[in-house]
Amino acid sequence: MKIITQVSPRGQITLPASVRKALGLKAGDALLLRVEEGRVVLEPARVLPLEAYTEERIEEFNRAAEASEEELTAFRKAWGL
């Protein structure tokens, strides 16, 4: 499929409806852009949510990861230590 589109004064391009439909793209979807041998290549991208943890949240994780003396004893027994 070859379609001509133009670059706007703001550097934007419009993906025609037929291209969006063929790729299953909808408004707000992310695209990966790369330049290969003088060509612009766009492909659908997957974006995963990222959570930046606060110091308080990290402390919560640390507290939850601590084992009690009873748990440590059970672990040692199970591991033959």
CORRAWO-V20872 format. One record per pair of residues at least 6 apart in sequence whose C-alpha atoms are under 8 Angstrom apart, sorted by sequence separation. I is the first residue (numbers start at 1). J is the second residue. D is the distance in Angstrom with one decimal. If there is no record, write none. Layout:
# CORRAWO-V20872
<<I | J | D> <I | J | D>>
This chain:
# CORRAWO-V20872
<<7 | 13 | 5.0> <20 | 26 | 6.8> <34 | 40 | 5.9> <35 | 41 | 6.1> <6 | 13 | 6.0> <33 | 40 | 6.9> <34 | 41 | 5.3> <5 | 13 | 6.7> <6 | 14 | 7.5> <33 | 41 | 5.7> <34 | 42 | 6.7> <5 | 14 | 6.7> <33 | 42 | 4.7> <5 | 15 | 7.6> <32 | 42 | 5.6> <33 | 43 | 6.8> <31 | 42 | 6.2> <32 | 43 | 5.3> <31 | 43 | 5.4> <32 | 44 | 6.1> <31 | 44 | 4.5> <32 | 45 | 5.3> <30 | 44 | 6.2> <31 | 45 | 4.9> <29 | 44 | 7.6> <30 | 45 | 5.4> <29 | 45 | 7.9> <30 | 46 | 6.9> <30 | 47 | 7.1> <25 | 44 | 7.8> <23 | 44 | 7.9>>
